[in-house]
Amino acid sequence: MADSPFTLPSIEQLRAFIDLAETPALLMVVAHLTNDVAVLRDEWRSDPNLLPQGNLDPQTQAEVRRFCLARLEAFAESGAPVPARPSAAVLSAIGDWGLDGLGDEVTALLDQALVADFEDRRAPDWTLESLDQNRDFKVAIIGAGISGLLAGLRMKQANIPFVIFEKGDDVGGTWNENTYPNCRTDVHSHIYAYSFFPYDWPSYFCRQEVILNYLRDFAKHYGLYDHIRFGVEVENAAWDEGANHWTVATVDRQGGRDTDEFHSVVSAVGQLNRPSVPNIPGLETFEGAAFHSAEWDHSVDLTGKKVVVIGSGASALQFAPAAAEIAEHVTIMQRTPPWLFPTPELRRDVSEGERWLLRHLPMYRAYYRFTIFLPRVVGQLDAATVDPQYPPTERAISHASELVREDLTKYLLAQIGDDEELIEHVIPNHPPAAKRIIRDDGTWIRTLKRDNVTVVKSGVPRVDGTGIWTDAGEHIDADVILFGTGFAASDFLSSVSISGVGGQELKDTWAGEAGAFMGLTVPEFPNFFMMYGPNTNLVVHGNLVFFMECQAAYLVDSIKFLIENKHSAMNLRPEVYAKYRNDIDDANRLRAWGWSGVSSWYKGASGRSPIMWPLSTKEYWEGTREMRPEHYSLT
């Protein structure tokens, strides 16, 4: 995209709202516009992990804003155009400034991630016809969530025929299915979005309905609805070795069955699509309402009811406070408390002044997003890594881990006050990052301190008609049981039969230990790809949507290679997968979630993690940057 004229918005409004701007983003904007890296001064270097304002003191913030305002006015008066992209020197300097000297090491990655003009830089630059006018190639995509829609867009851009099969009634995946009270993302909205499809986000961490509308708008904008078959579930997909294609069998809600043939199948069902409801003896005898948060029954009014919440994970921490506001009493059954990460802006709306800056100040939206993305390139992976010399314990696994523990503990104790009884229900006995760390703005502790809320440290060994029983043999009356017990995340594709070469079932191949090369491909399952597949979840670093864009790029590159080189199938070499899996498993064992003995959905039954990506963002980006033909047997 070419450089564009610079039009400074109303100077009066800019002066009025500039005090609301994020100072790191402002400095990056000025560096971009003026091509002057000297503005990125060491004394203005902020802590990128501490938004808002990078933890700069108010006096320094005011100094930065005065400086930036003067430079913006001068740039506007000069008549110089807005560069569509930052120069290599500016990008490297921004990386150094924001990542403490790592700019040169990750400049190529940052160049990919910084979409200054919101151009779709990873859109395929080819079409099926441009490669082979006579080639027939059709793709089936399972799921119309955030990754399935992206895969569909890439197929449409390449003019490859495709169908998206979606079991639900609309796009959105988990954001269409989860409608419980206070459901929202715990990833900053400005980076929980496609890099090339910006949105006027009303909140920093938007609610479910806002994210769903974003995905609907995306699907409408790119004309994807016409390619989606709603209310249709894929029952099985079988590879035909003779014809080198997949036969996909589906069933609709009326029981109607159909089959079709595709040259490639893309699973975009994700990891959080099947609710995990514990098999508790006697549950079927319970006389009240009982349901999982992902299957929220909005016909059940909790007002004045005795409510039991089983679990204290991310979903429970969102819906339980809402229940406590109207229920007679809420009992929270908790085995292990989660670590909470202080996020004051968790439920805050983006002010009109901030939204004005995002809409009107050239380049500010892009660099605001970039300041959120940048620290996640490295993240807190160091604090989640085992130091054998420390030595590691269930308290902390390294000195860095201990420092994080101390900071998070101080945050919790400051809210608990003199309530000694609450400490055991709030301070975890596992190292940070061994389980999911949950964002919090103080709501959870306030909820636990309510007179109508009780926390019980216990499992639920059985249920009867009127309530639940604790491990200690105490009966707790209940009108409603709410399950905040998460998802069967490690049971990838549990509802779909995928059979590859020789008819072998993917579930049998995995045997409860799912894995895939870069989360994408598996030996003996040719032309089968996964989005948000095994070992691509993130906890202390990286960005999920960026990873999905990497996966979609790899998918596009693979299909291009097949068509361009007149191959019909690509089958991952077993030795490539074996080395990759060993490397990933070894790395996971050295992370908090793989080392700690605490129970977590990050791990499977054997203790191995089929969920987590344990390496750097750079390593994932490099591994998916292009499909390497030597990794595959080609037909």
ZILINTA-V337798 format. One record per run of one state. SS is the DSSP state (a for helix, b for strand, c for the rest). FROM is the first residue (numbers start at 1). LEN is the number of residues. Records with the same first field share a line. If there is no record, write none. Layout:
SS: FROM-LEN, FROM-LEN
This chain:
c: 1-3, 5-6, 21-2, 35-2, 40-2, 45-8, 56-2, 79-3, 83-5, 99-4, 114-14, 132-6, 143-3, 158-3, 167-7, 178-6, 185-18, 204-3, 222-3, 231-1, 241-4, 253-4, 263-1, 268-7, 276-5, 282-1, 286-3, 296-10, 311-5, 327-2, 335-5, 343-6, 350-2, 361-3, 378-4, 386-13, 417-3, 427-11, 441-2, 449-4, 458-4, 465-2, 470-5, 478-2, 484-3, 488-9, 500-1, 504-1, 511-6, 518-3, 522-6, 531-6, 538-6, 565-5, 573-1, 590-1, 596-16, 613-4, 625-4, 635-1
b: 4-1, 82-1, 138-5, 161-6, 184-1, 203-1, 207-1, 228-3, 232-9, 245-8, 257-6, 264-4, 275-1, 281-1, 289-4, 306-5, 329-6, 340-3, 349-1, 385-1, 438-3, 453-5, 462-3, 467-3, 475-3, 480-4, 487-1, 497-3, 505-1, 517-1, 521-1, 528-3, 537-1, 570-3, 591-1, 612-1, 632-3
a: 11-10, 23-12, 37-3, 42-3, 53-3, 58-21, 88-11, 103-11, 128-4, 146-12, 174-4, 208-14, 225-3, 283-3, 293-3, 316-11, 352-9, 364-14, 382-3, 399-18, 420-7, 443-6, 501-3, 506-5, 544-21, 574-16, 592-4, 617-8, 629-3
